[in-house]
Structures are given as C-alpha cells and as structure tokens.
C-alpha cells in the first residue's frame, strides 16, 4: 500500500509541475500586457510597473522565480488590486466556494445513488422511467440554463428562495441544485446499470436461494458491489463541480473564488488567473489521488502492484 500511494503521489506532483509550467507559458504567450487597459500610462510609469512585477526580466528568469515562489506557497501579488497578494484573495474567497462545492458533492452522491438504486429495483416500471428522464435532462441541459430556470421559477415567480447572495441556508438550494444537476444524472445512470448487473449476478441468486433476508442482501452485497463505479466517478465529478462553480457563482452573485477568477480574466490580472488555475488544478489532482486510494479500500480485488496475485 505504501508503494502504491508513493507512486500515485509522485505522478500527482509531476502533473502539478506540468500544470504550473503550462499555465505560466500560456500567460506569457497572450498578446499584450496586464497594463494595456490602463488609459495613457506614461512610459516611465510603465517601466516602473514592469520592474516592480519583474516583467522586465527574461522569461526564463521569471519562470524559475515563479517556480520558487510556488514551492513556498507564494502565488504573487495582484496587478489590479492594491496591496493584495493572490494567496490572501484565494483564502478570503475559497470558503464560499468550498461550502457550495461540498454540499453539491454530498447532494449529488446521495440523490444520484438513490435514483439509480430505485431505477434498478423497479426496472422497466414507472419509477425507472421517471428516474431516467430526470437523468437525461440533467445531462442534456447546461448548468447555466438550469440556474436561470431555477431563478425564474423559484425566485421570480414562486418567491420561495433568494435570487442572489450566499448569506444563509436558504441561499444554498438554487445554486446547489444547478451545480449538482449534471453529476446527479451521471451517478443515477451509473448506479442503475451497475446495480442491474449486480442484481442479476449468480451470487445474489445464491444468497436469495439460501433464504437470506432481502435487506441484508441489498446492503451487504448489492449496494457495496454496485457502488464501485461511483467511487471511480468521484474524481471527474469533483472536477465538474469545481469548474462549474465558476459560472454558477457569477449567476447567483456568490463571492467565491470562481467570481474572482472571472473578474481577473476581464481585467487581465495574470497573477490571480495563474494562481487560481494552479489552485484549482491542485485541488482536482488531490481529489483524483484520494479517489484512487479510496478505490483500493473499497475493492480489495484491485492489485496494488504488477505481477501475479498471491
């Protein structure tokens, strides 16, 4: 197990290094400079700004300096927000994004598994048809469209939930529903197909023939074995929810890290763009790493290393 975890961690660090390097050079390849939107900046001030932010140095020197700063947890200083470093901006705004993301992940897993399980247990019946219609709609309709519809129906017309903001429990319902719609749909379909396969397996038939109680078979065998594809999907699901929150935060006016990212793109605040991109990437890689480790614990049949099984 230790060797398996070390191997996964090594490749995670390599992936993070590639992400940091690609982000840096992509920002440098963008035409113009961060101060081009400023009106008639005198040449002397432009030179001072470039010197202050180290933009007057060769690209390779900037690159190695940036790698050194990242290794120390320093993402640089914002070029648009006075006296604010990127790390503090991320720290101040990530709490809202974290709360939204965690709630959306929990809701996605619970609702998706329940829908998929019901669809499998009541295969080719009304519940199955309804669950699959909900799943297809969740996959087909973009999250920003769902968010707009939810705002129109439940805020503008029914006045059940707040339209904007993130100030209390009632503010969670609409953004979480919009953010979790697609993951719920994928999990429901995965759960349904996996549970149907398990329900028709020979060992389930044998267990029923031996007279085991149905709820014992369901919880000890069906759900435990049918849940494996969901564990695999947790990594990509986290990626979808994290990246999707950028749009959702804008629509619902949530002051999270996604909103800061969109604003930074609009004003060409390169350090903020790079810092949030790397931060997002690191989160997704950690999520994927934890998923790989968790999958081994859930399914002991997986071999941790090459060669023949003992």
Buried (B, 14 or more C-beta within 10 A) or exposed (E): EEEBBEEBEEEBEEBBEEBBEEBBEEBEEEEEBBBEEEEEBEEEEBEEBBEEBEBEEEEEEBBEEBEEEBEEEBBBBBBBBEEEBBBBBBEEBBEBBBBBBEBBBEBBBEBBBBBBBBBBBBBEEEBBEBBBEBBEEBBEBEBBEBBEEBBEEBBEEEEEBBBBEBEEEEBBBBBBBBBBBBBBBBBBBBBBBBBBEBBEBEEBEEBEEEEBEEEEBBEEBBBEBBBBBBBBBBBBBBBBBBEBBBBBBBBBBBBBBBBBBEBBBEBBBBBBBBBBBBBBBBBBBBBBBBBBBBBBEBBEEEEEEEEEEE
